Amino acid sequence: MNASTIASPDALAYLRLSRTAGLGPILINRLVAHAGHVQSACEIPASEWAAALGVTVERAGAFKSAFAQMNIDEVLADCDRLALRIICPADEPWPPGLRPIPDPPPILFLRGELLRDDTLAVAIVGARQCTLYGREQAEKFARGLAQAGMTVVSGGARGIDTAAHYGALRAGGRTIVVSGCGLSHCYPPENHELYDEIVKRRCGCIISEMPPGEPPLPKNFPPRNRIIAALSLGTLVVEANLRSGSMITARLAAEDYGREVFAVPGRVDSPASSGTHHLIRSGGAELVESARDILESLGLLTAESASDDVQAPGAATAKSAPASPSVRPTGRRSASSASASQRGVSPAAATESEPQELLFSAPQEKILAAIGNGSDSGLDELCQNTSLPAAVVMAELTMLELRGVIRRTPRQTFEKT
């Protein structure tokens, strides 16, 4: 076993911290922020641990003693056997959507490929015991989003989650499974072939914040909801009752992370849709009828495609119409189209005589106005000038950067292209 092929030195340090009894995501992030770097956090004395964690020196000493005795060889052996990688916030593949949340996982165990394009993602969540209508809608929305270049994120559970993953794959798109157990377990067991297909076709990945041997216990599933919400620009709830984990994901997305939430209406007398109807009625989610509605709300449709009568993804028509809404960017760019996208023009528009108008969401317009022309701005300055939460600004900056409208400078500020 070669640990360097499984994890970077920083990831190994984060792994030891995460395996230390009493240290959770919030305390680990406090410790690293205090020390400035994860390696430094492991080396500073117990007195500094006490100051960083807000505990007594005696308790900090107990933490340090447990950390010093921590053996991670068994975890690394499991990762080697299962062909897993361990990534941490200092690693290049780390999802940017996890950075601004208050309790990001210190590490992720990864099976498959996590790409930069996966930043363009929408979560689809819903009930395990769903109706046939719910499964059909989950697969339809996933198929339409995947055809438009979006990555579909879900939790791999029975029902809506599984339908969403399959919908993305059948459209030739990408999907991410956020598991509620360690990756040596397949839960639910019947999704073994689905997970293998995701990895073999290199169409996404299965991730978990838990070590490979952690079983699928009920207590392990709620924490993964925050990861599903944070990985995505928006969350779609297809079917959910009022006390479901899907409602937790929707609340986290909207209230804690400043992300968009969408809901599919169901039958008025269907208990399976009581949660989605509550979200729509209370204003907690936008009612959507197609993938186009989601893309338009996220500011990913061109002005031209927004006015087109686009068919439902996968539907057959007598006339030649695009199979899915045009999205900017597609998330699957070729090298020849990169220069056009960097100018804020889609590859398709680069071949036309008239440039297409770009559509931006309201937060994106505020950020672009705050950046202005011929100047650059940092994150703190943009939060102050737009009055938007840091999580919203970070998510929209990532979107604008991927669309080629802004770029990050070496000083970690942002300027228009």
C-alpha positions in Angstrom: 0.0 0.0 0.0 1.3 3.4 -1.0 -0.4 6.1 1.1 0.7 8.9 -1.3 -1.5 7.4 -4.0 -4.5 7.4 -1.7 -4.1 10.8 0.0 -1.9 13.9 0.0 0.1 14.7 3.2 -2.5 17.3 4.1 -5.4 14.8 3.6 -3.6 12.3 5.8 -3.3 15.0 8.5 -7.0 15.8 8.2 -7.8 12.1 8.4 -5.9 11.7 11.7 -7.7 14.7 13.1 -11.1 13.4 11.9 -10.5 10.0 13.6 -9.6 11.6 16.9 -12.4 11.1 19.4 -14.2 14.4 20.3 -13.1 16.3 17.2 -15.8 17.0 14.7 -15.9 19.1 11.6 -16.5 22.4 13.4 -13.7 21.9 15.9 -11.3 20.7 13.2 -11.9 23.7 11.1 -11.4 26.0 14.1 -8.1 24.4 14.8 -6.8 24.6 11.2 -8.0 28.2 10.9 -6.1 29.1 14.2 -2.9 27.4 13.0 -3.1 28.6 9.4 -2.5 25.1 8.0 -3.5 21.6 8.8 0.1 20.4 9.3 0.8 23.3 11.7 -2.4 22.5 13.6 -1.1 19.0 14.2 2.2 20.3 15.6 1.1 23.2 17.9 1.1 22.6 21.7 -2.0 21.7 23.7 -2.2 25.2 25.0 -2.9 26.5 21.5 -5.4 23.7 20.9 -7.2 24.9 24.0 -7.2 28.5 22.8 -8.4 27.5 19.3 -11.1 25.1 20.5 -12.3 27.1 23.5 -11.7 24.2 26.0 -9.5 23.8 29.0 -5.8 22.9 28.7 -6.5 19.6 30.3 -9.2 18.7 27.7 -7.0 19.9 24.9 -4.2 17.7 26.3 -6.6 14.7 26.1 -7.4 15.5 22.5 -3.7 15.8 21.6 -2.9 12.5 23.4 -5.7 10.7 21.5 -4.4 12.3 18.3 -0.8 11.2 18.9 -2.0 7.6 19.4 -4.3 7.6 16.4 -3.5 4.8 13.9 -4.9 5.2 10.4 -3.4 2.2 8.8 -6.6 0.2 8.8 -8.5 3.0 7.0 -5.7 3.3 4.4 -5.7 -0.4 3.9 -9.5 -0.3 3.2 -9.0 2.6 0.8 -6.3 0.7 -1.0 -8.5 -2.5 -1.3 -11.5 -0.5 -2.6 -9.5 1.9 -4.9 -10.7 4.9 -2.9 -9.0 8.3 -2.7 -9.1 10.7 0.3 -9.3 14.4 -0.4 -9.3 17.4 1.8 -9.9 21.2 1.5 -6.3 21.8 0.4 -6.6 19.4 -2.6 -7.4 20.5 -6.1 -10.5 18.3 -6.5 -12.2 19.7 -3.4 -15.7 21.0 -4.3 -15.7 24.8 -3.9 -19.3 24.7 -2.7 -18.2 23.1 0.5 -15.8 25.9 1.5 -18.2 28.6 2.7 -20.5 26.3 4.8 -19.9 26.4 8.6 -19.4 22.7 9.1 -17.7 21.3 6.0 -16.4 17.7 6.2 -12.7 17.7 6.9 -12.2 14.9 4.4 -14.1 13.0 1.7 -13.6 9.4 0.6 -14.0 9.3 -3.1 -14.8 6.4 -5.5 -14.8 7.5 -9.1 -14.0 10.9 -10.6 -14.8 14.3 -9.3 -14.4 17.0 -11.9 -14.3 20.8 -11.9 -17.3 20.7 -14.2 -19.3 19.1 -11.4 -19.5 22.6 -9.8 -22.5 23.0 -12.2 -24.8 20.7 -10.3 -28.4 20.4 -9.1 -29.5 18.1 -6.3 -32.6 16.0 -6.7 -34.0 14.6 -3.5 -37.2 13.0 -2.4 -39.0 10.1 -0.7 -37.8 6.6 -0.5 -41.3 5.3 -0.7 -42.3 7.3 -3.7 -45.1 7.0 -6.2 -44.7 6.0 -9.8 -45.3 9.6 -10.7 -42.5 10.7 -8.4 -40.0 8.3 -10.0 -41.0 9.4 -13.5 -40.6 13.1 -12.6 -37.2 12.5 -10.9 -35.9 10.7 -13.9 -37.3 13.2 -16.3 -35.8 16.2 -14.5 -32.5 14.4 -14.1 -32.4 13.5 -17.8 -33.2 17.1 -18.9 -30.6 18.6 -16.5 -27.9 16.1 -17.6 -28.6 16.8 -21.3 -28.0 20.5 -20.5 -24.6 19.7 -19.0 -25.5 19.8 -15.3 -24.3 17.2 -12.8 -27.1 15.5 -10.8 -26.4 15.1 -7.1 -28.4 12.9 -4.8 -28.1 10.5 -1.9 -28.3 7.1 -3.6 -31.4 6.1 -1.5 -34.3 4.0 -2.8 -37.0 5.9 -4.7 -36.5 9.4 -5.9 -32.7 9.4 -5.4 -32.1 6.2 -7.4 -34.4 7.4 -10.2 -32.4 10.7 -10.4 -29.1 8.9 -10.7 -30.4 6.6 -13.4 -32.0 9.5 -15.3 -28.6 11.3 -15.5 -26.8 8.2 -16.7 -29.4 7.4 -19.3 -28.9 10.9 -20.7 -25.1 10.3 -20.9 -24.5 12.9 -18.1 -22.8 12.9 -14.8 -24.1 12.1 -11.3 -22.7 12.2 -7.8 -23.9 9.9 -5.0 -23.4 11.3 -1.5 -23.5 8.1 0.6 -24.8 7.9 4.2 -22.3 5.2 5.1 -18.7 4.1 4.5 -17.9 3.1 0.9 -17.1 -0.5 1.8 -20.9 -0.8 2.2 -23.4 -0.5 -0.7 -26.6 1.0 0.6 -29.2 0.1 -0.5 -27.7 -3.2 -1.6 -29.7 -3.3 -4.8 -27.8 -0.2 -6.1 -24.5 -2.1 -6.4 -24.8 -2.2 -10.2 -25.7 1.5 -10.3 -22.6 2.5 -8.4 -20.4 0.2 -10.5 -21.8 1.7 -13.7 -21.1 5.3 -12.5 -17.5 4.4 -11.8 -16.8 2.1 -14.9 -18.4 4.6 -17.3 -16.5 7.5 -15.6 -19.8 9.4 -15.3 -19.3 10.7 -11.7 -18.5 9.4 -8.3 -19.7 8.1 -5.0 -18.5 10.1 -2.0 -18.7 9.8 1.8 -17.3 11.8 4.7 -17.2 8.5 6.8 -14.4 5.9 6.8 -15.0 2.9 4.6 -16.1 0.6 7.4 -18.8 2.8 8.8 -22.1 0.9 8.5 -25.4 2.4 7.2 -26.8 3.4 10.7 -29.8 5.8 10.9 -27.7 8.4 12.7 -25.3 8.6 9.7 -27.8 9.7 7.1 -28.9 13.2 8.2 -25.4 14.7 8.2 -24.9 13.9 4.5 -27.8 16.2 3.7 -25.6 19.3 4.2 -23.1 17.9 1.7 -25.8 17.3 -0.9 -27.1 20.9 -0.5 -23.7 22.5 -0.5 -22.5 20.7 -3.7 -25.3 22.0 -5.7 -26.4 25.4 -7.1 -30.0 24.4 -6.4 -32.0 21.6 -4.8 -35.1 20.0 -6.5 -37.6 18.3 -4.1 -39.7 15.8 -6.1 -41.8 14.1 -3.5 -41.4 14.4 0.3 -43.4 14.3 3.5 -43.2 17.0 6.1 -40.7 15.2 8.3 -38.3 13.8 5.7 -34.6 14.2 5.2 -35.4 15.9 1.9 -37.1 18.8 3.8 -33.9 19.1 5.9 -31.8 19.3 2.7 -34.2 22.0 1.3 -34.0 24.0 4.5 -30.2 23.9 4.5 -30.0 24.9 0.9 -32.3 27.9 1.2 -31.8 29.2 4.8 -28.1 28.3 5.6 -26.4 28.2 2.2 -28.4 30.8 0.2 -29.1 28.3 -2.7 -32.2 28.0 -4.8 -34.9 25.4 -3.9 -37.4 24.0 -6.4 -40.4 21.7 -5.9 -42.5 19.5 -8.2 -46.2 19.7 -7.5 -48.0 16.4 -7.0 -51.6 15.3 -6.5 -53.4 17.5 -4.0 -54.5 14.4 -2.0 -51.1 12.6 -2.2 -49.4 12.3 1.2 -46.1 11.7 -0.7 -46.3 15.4 -1.9 -47.3 17.0 1.4 -43.8 18.3 2.0 -43.3 19.7 -1.5 -46.7 21.4 -1.4 -45.8 23.0 1.9 -42.6 24.3 0.4 -44.5 25.8 -2.5 -47.3 27.2 -0.4 -44.9 28.8 2.2 -42.7 30.3 -0.5 -39.8 28.1 0.4 -39.5 26.7 -3.1 -40.2 27.7 -6.6 -42.7 25.5 -8.5 -41.1 24.0 -11.5 -42.5 21.9 -14.4 -39.4 21.1 -16.4 -35.6 21.3 -16.4 -35.9 24.5 -18.4 -37.6 26.2 -15.4 -34.6 25.3 -13.2 -32.0 26.4 -15.7 -33.8 29.7 -16.3 -34.0 30.4 -12.5 -30.3 29.7 -12.1 -29.5 32.1 -14.9 -28.1 29.4 -17.2 -30.4 29.9 -20.3 -29.5 32.2 -23.2 -32.0 34.8 -24.2 -32.6 32.9 -27.5 -33.2 29.5 -25.8 -35.4 31.1 -23.2 -37.9 32.2 -26.0 -37.7 28.8 -27.8 -40.5 26.3 -27.6 -38.2 23.5 -26.4 -39.6 20.0 -26.1 -39.3 18.0 -23.0 -36.0 16.1 -22.8 -36.1 12.8 -24.6 -39.6 13.4 -26.1 -40.1 12.6 -29.8 -41.5 15.3 -32.0 -42.3 15.6 -35.7 -40.2 18.7 -36.1 -36.5 19.0 -35.4 -36.1 20.7 -32.1 -33.3 20.7 -29.5 -33.6 17.8 -27.1 -32.9 20.0 -24.1 -32.7 23.7 -23.2 -29.5 25.5 -24.2 -27.3 26.0 -21.1 -24.4 28.3 -20.7 -21.9 26.8 -20.2 -22.6 23.2 -21.2 -20.1 22.0 -18.6 -18.6 19.7 -21.3 -16.5 22.1 -23.3 -14.0 21.1 -26.0 -10.7 22.9 -26.1 -11.6 24.7 -29.3 -14.6 26.3 -27.6 -12.7 27.5 -24.5 -11.7 30.9 -25.8 -15.3 31.7 -26.8 -16.5 30.7 -23.3 -13.8 32.9 -21.6 -15.3 35.9 -23.4 -18.7 35.1 -22.0 -20.0 33.6 -25.3 -21.1 30.1 -25.6 -19.5 27.8 -28.2 -22.7 27.7 -30.3 -22.9 31.5 -30.2 -19.3 31.9 -31.3 -20.3 30.6 -34.8 -23.3 32.9 -35.2 -23.2 36.4 -36.7 -25.1 37.9 -33.9 -24.0 37.4 -30.3 -26.6 36.1 -27.9 -27.6 38.1 -24.8 -26.5 36.7 -21.5 -29.0 36.3 -18.7 -28.0 36.6 -15.1 -29.8 35.9 -11.9 -30.5 38.9 -9.5 -27.5 38.0 -7.2 -25.2 37.7 -10.2 -26.3 41.2 -11.4 -25.5 42.6 -8.0 -22.1 41.0 -8.0 -21.2 42.2 -11.5 -22.3 45.7 -10.6 -20.2 45.6 -7.5 -17.1 44.5 -9.5 -17.6 47.2 -12.0 -15.4 47.8 -15.0 -11.6 48.1 -14.9 -11.4 47.1 -11.2 -11.3 44.0 -9.1 -12.9 43.1 -5.8 -12.3 40.6 -3.0 -14.9 38.4 -1.3 -15.3 40.5 1.8 -15.7 43.7 -0.3 -18.3 42.0 -2.5 -20.3 40.8 0.5 -20.3 44.3 1.9 -21.3 46.0 -1.4 -24.0 43.6 -2.4 -25.5 42.9 1.1 -25.5 39.2 0.1 -24.5 36.3 2.4 -21.0 35.0 1.9 -22.4 31.6 0.8 -24.4 33.2 -1.9 -21.5 35.3 -3.1 -19.2 32.3 -3.2 -21.7 30.2 -5.2 -22.5 32.9 -7.7 -18.8 33.8 -8.1 -18.1 30.2 -9.0 -20.9 30.2 -11.5 -19.8 33.5 -13.1 -16.2 32.2 -13.3 -17.2 29.0 -15.0 -19.4 31.0 -17.4 -16.3 33.0 -18.3 -17.7 36.3 -17.3 -15.2 37.0 -14.5 -11.8 35.6 -13.5 -9.9 35.1 -10.3 -6.7 37.1 -10.0 -3.5 35.9 -8.3 -4.4 38.2 -5.3 -7.6 36.1 -4.9 -9.8 39.0 -6.1 -12.3 38.9 -9.0 -12.4 41.0 -12.2 -14.6 41.1 -15.3 -13.2 39.4 -18.4 
